[in-house]
Amino acid sequence: MEIVVQKWGNSLGIRIPSIFVKEYNLRKGSKVEIFDDGEKISIKPKNDFILAELMKNVAPENMHTSIDTGLPLGNKAW
């Protein structure tokens, strides 16, 4: 896929096609990392979820109850 580099203010930029926006769940404000290996540049979505920060949202009011799935069957050990 060929994309044209465009001038944006004092910088250059590219538009990310919607097929990649959907595939990588990108939206306005999403962070990405840019890598340069000397021959090409790559853009990778940055996952900055931190478990401790996500756990701050857990409260007794939004926790679900345990679900009993029965005893193990066959030779599986859990």
PLY file of the C-alpha trace (Angstrom):
ply
format ascii 1.0
element vertex 78
property float x
property float y
property float z
element edge 77
property int vertex1
property int vertex2
end_header
0.00 0.00 0.00
1.44 3.34 -1.01
0.79 6.40 1.17
1.93 9.98 0.51
3.90 11.84 3.19
2.31 15.25 3.81
3.42 18.45 5.52
1.66 19.14 8.82
2.88 22.36 10.43
6.66 22.10 10.79
6.55 18.29 10.60
5.75 15.58 8.09
3.03 13.03 8.64
1.16 10.11 7.15
-2.49 9.09 7.42
-3.17 5.60 8.70
-5.72 3.84 6.45
-8.99 2.86 8.13
-8.31 -0.86 7.60
-5.35 -0.57 10.01
-7.24 1.74 12.36
-9.90 -0.95 12.79
-7.47 -3.89 12.91
-5.32 -2.31 15.64
-8.16 -0.52 17.45
-6.60 2.92 16.99
-8.39 6.17 17.71
-7.57 9.83 18.12
-4.93 10.09 20.85
-3.69 6.50 20.49
0.03 6.16 21.08
2.32 4.36 18.64
6.03 3.56 18.63
8.23 4.20 15.59
11.24 1.95 14.96
14.14 2.50 12.56
16.31 -0.50 11.69
18.49 1.39 9.20
16.58 0.14 6.15
12.95 0.79 7.03
10.72 2.40 9.61
7.94 0.50 11.36
4.99 1.77 13.36
3.65 -0.34 16.21
0.67 0.41 18.48
1.88 1.09 21.99
0.17 -0.89 24.71
0.54 1.16 27.84
-1.97 -0.68 29.99
-0.54 -1.15 33.46
-2.23 -3.77 35.61
-2.07 -1.66 38.79
-3.84 1.21 37.02
-6.52 -1.09 35.60
-7.08 -2.65 39.02
-7.86 0.79 40.50
-11.21 0.55 38.69
-12.19 -2.70 40.42
-14.63 -2.22 43.28
-17.03 -4.52 45.13
-19.95 -3.03 43.18
-18.53 -4.05 39.79
-17.12 -7.49 40.67
-18.96 -10.58 39.47
-19.57 -13.69 41.51
-17.71 -16.96 41.00
-19.00 -19.37 38.38
-18.95 -23.07 39.26
-17.89 -25.09 36.23
-18.03 -28.46 37.97
-15.33 -31.00 38.60
-12.46 -31.60 36.14
-13.07 -34.31 33.53
-10.46 -36.69 32.14
-6.76 -36.37 33.01
-6.62 -32.57 33.04
-5.07 -30.90 36.06
-6.06 -27.34 36.87
0 1
1 2
2 3
3 4
4 5
5 6
6 7
7 8
8 9
9 10
10 11
11 12
12 13
13 14
14 15
15 16
16 17
17 18
18 19
19 20
20 21
21 22
22 23
23 24
24 25
25 26
26 27
27 28
28 29
29 30
30 31
31 32
32 33
33 34
34 35
35 36
36 37
37 38
38 39
39 40
40 41
41 42
42 43
43 44
44 45
45 46
46 47
47 48
48 49
49 50
50 51
51 52
52 53
53 54
54 55
55 56
56 57
57 58
58 59
59 60
60 61
61 62
62 63
63 64
64 65
65 66
66 67
67 68
68 69
69 70
70 71
71 72
72 73
73 74
74 75
75 76
76 77
